[in-house]
Amino acid sequence: MAMDAIVRRGHPVVFGLLVLFAIIELCITAFVTAKYNSHHNYPNRSTRDRVRYLLFLSVWTTVFGAAFLGMFLVFMDNILVSVASHFVFLIITWILWLAAAAAFTSSIGGALNCHTQSFFVYCGQLNAIEGFAWLIWVVITLLLVFVLIRGIISQKRGDGVRGGLVA
């Protein structure tokens, strides 16, 4: 299978998964944020603030991921879906998710065992937030590696970084 066919089929699937996981993270963090705001029962300000940061990041990823997915499907040969624009979006998002996942993991002390602890309310949701944060980071890492490889191929072919993901 040619690289262009892989990109045409794979891009919507992987970006669709990214948006789906971001929506799931958005729902969970919105629920926990709403509960923390209404009951003021957050374990500490660090956890509360990091859940809010993950909520923002979920919205960021949902909006921009869906925009890149839509632009890829509609404007396949446009500068908006070039290797360079994907790289800029993905590197910024990768850094933000890495910081968010690591900070959140640190604030809850790693994975929580909900059967043995009583300090954290919404224990299952906090575990899900942590898991989806790392899952989204892994998906973005794989996308970033693929975009870098595609960019190198575009450079060697003479298309430059403005070259589309699909030739």
C-alpha positions as CSV (number, residue, x, y, z in Angstrom):
1,M,0.0,0.0,0.0
2,A,1.4,3.4,-1.0
3,M,2.1,6.0,1.7
4,D,-0.6,8.3,0.3
5,A,-3.2,5.7,0.7
6,I,-2.1,5.0,4.3
7,V,-2.4,8.7,5.1
8,R,-5.8,9.0,3.4
9,R,-7.2,6.1,5.4
10,G,-5.2,6.5,8.6
11,H,-5.4,10.2,9.3
12,P,-9.2,10.3,9.8
13,V,-9.1,7.2,11.9
14,V,-6.3,8.3,14.2
15,F,-7.5,11.9,14.5
16,G,-11.0,10.5,15.1
17,L,-9.6,8.4,18.0
18,L,-7.8,11.5,19.3
19,V,-10.9,13.6,19.3
20,L,-13.0,10.7,20.8
21,F,-10.5,10.2,23.7
22,A,-10.4,14.0,24.2
23,I,-14.2,14.1,24.4
24,I,-14.2,11.3,27.0
25,E,-11.5,13.1,29.0
26,L,-13.5,16.3,28.7
27,C,-16.7,14.7,30.1
28,I,-14.9,13.1,33.0
29,T,-12.9,16.3,33.9
30,A,-16.0,18.4,33.5
31,F,-17.9,16.1,35.9
32,V,-15.1,16.2,38.5
33,T,-14.7,19.9,38.2
34,A,-18.4,20.5,38.6
35,K,-18.4,18.3,41.7
36,Y,-15.4,20.0,43.2
37,N,-16.9,23.5,42.5
38,S,-20.3,22.6,44.1
39,H,-19.1,20.6,47.1
40,H,-15.7,22.0,47.7
41,N,-14.4,18.5,48.5
42,Y,-11.3,18.4,46.5
43,P,-8.4,16.7,48.3
44,N,-6.0,19.7,47.7
45,R,-5.7,22.7,45.5
46,S,-3.1,21.0,43.4
47,T,-5.5,18.2,42.3
48,R,-8.3,20.7,41.8
49,D,-6.2,23.0,39.6
50,R,-4.7,20.1,37.6
51,V,-8.2,18.7,36.9
52,R,-9.2,22.1,35.6
53,Y,-6.0,22.3,33.4
54,L,-6.9,18.9,32.0
55,L,-10.4,20.2,31.3
56,F,-8.9,23.1,29.3
57,L,-6.6,20.8,27.5
58,S,-9.4,18.4,26.6
59,V,-11.3,21.3,25.1
60,W,-8.2,22.4,23.2
61,T,-7.6,19.0,21.8
62,T,-11.2,18.4,20.9
63,V,-11.6,21.7,19.1
64,F,-8.3,21.7,17.2
65,G,-8.2,18.0,16.6
66,A,-11.7,18.2,15.1
67,A,-10.7,21.2,13.0
68,F,-7.6,19.4,11.6
69,L,-9.7,16.3,10.9
70,G,-12.4,18.4,9.1
71,M,-9.8,20.4,7.2
72,F,-8.1,17.2,6.1
73,L,-11.3,15.8,4.8
74,V,-12.4,19.0,3.0
75,F,-9.2,20.8,2.0
76,M,-6.7,18.0,1.4
77,D,-4.2,20.0,-0.7
78,N,-4.4,23.2,1.3
79,I,-1.6,24.8,3.4
80,L,-3.9,24.3,6.5
81,V,-3.3,20.6,6.4
82,S,0.4,20.7,5.5
83,V,3.0,18.8,7.4
84,A,4.2,22.0,9.0
85,S,0.8,23.0,10.4
86,H,0.3,19.4,11.7
87,F,3.7,19.5,13.3
88,V,3.1,22.8,15.0
89,F,-0.2,21.8,16.4
90,L,1.1,18.3,17.5
91,I,4.3,19.5,19.2
92,I,2.4,22.2,21.2
93,T,-0.3,19.7,22.1
94,W,2.3,17.0,22.9
95,I,4.1,19.3,25.3
96,L,0.9,20.4,27.0
97,W,-0.4,16.8,27.5
98,L,3.0,15.6,28.8
99,A,3.0,18.4,31.4
100,A,-0.6,17.8,32.3
101,A,-0.4,14.0,32.6
102,A,2.8,14.1,34.6
103,A,1.6,16.9,36.9
104,F,-1.7,15.1,37.5
105,T,0.0,11.8,38.2
106,S,2.2,13.6,40.7
107,S,-0.7,15.3,42.4
108,I,-2.5,12.1,43.1
109,G,0.6,10.1,43.8
110,G,0.4,7.7,40.9
111,A,-2.4,5.3,40.4
112,L,-5.0,5.2,43.1
113,N,-6.2,2.0,44.7
114,C,-9.9,2.8,45.3
115,H,-10.4,-0.2,47.6
116,T,-7.7,0.8,50.1
117,Q,-7.8,4.6,50.2
118,S,-10.4,7.0,51.5
119,F,-8.6,10.4,51.0
120,F,-9.6,11.0,47.4
121,V,-13.3,11.4,46.6
122,Y,-14.2,10.4,43.0
123,C,-11.3,7.9,43.0
124,G,-12.5,6.0,40.0
125,Q,-12.9,9.2,38.0
126,L,-9.5,10.4,39.0
127,N,-8.0,7.1,37.8
128,A,-9.8,7.5,34.5
129,I,-8.6,11.0,34.1
130,E,-5.0,9.9,34.6
131,G,-5.4,6.9,32.2
132,F,-7.0,8.9,29.4
133,A,-4.4,11.7,29.9
134,W,-1.6,9.3,29.3
135,L,-3.5,7.5,26.5
136,I,-4.0,10.8,24.6
137,W,-0.3,11.6,25.1
138,V,0.6,8.3,23.5
139,V,-1.7,8.9,20.5
140,I,-0.2,12.3,20.0
141,T,3.3,10.9,20.3
142,L,2.5,8.4,17.5
143,L,1.0,11.1,15.4
144,L,4.0,13.3,15.9
145,V,6.4,10.5,14.9
146,F,4.4,9.8,11.8
147,V,4.2,13.5,10.8
148,L,8.0,13.8,11.3
149,I,8.6,10.8,9.0
150,R,6.1,12.3,6.5
151,G,7.9,15.6,6.7
152,I,11.3,14.0,6.1
153,I,9.9,12.2,3.1
154,S,8.4,15.4,1.7
155,Q,11.7,17.2,2.1
156,K,13.6,14.5,0.3
157,R,11.0,14.5,-2.5
158,G,11.3,18.2,-2.9
159,D,7.9,19.3,-1.6
160,G,9.2,21.1,1.4
161,V,7.4,21.5,4.7
162,R,4.5,23.1,3.0
163,G,3.8,19.9,1.2
164,G,0.6,18.2,2.1
165,L,0.3,15.0,4.0
166,V,-1.1,13.5,0.9
167,A,0.7,14.1,-2.4
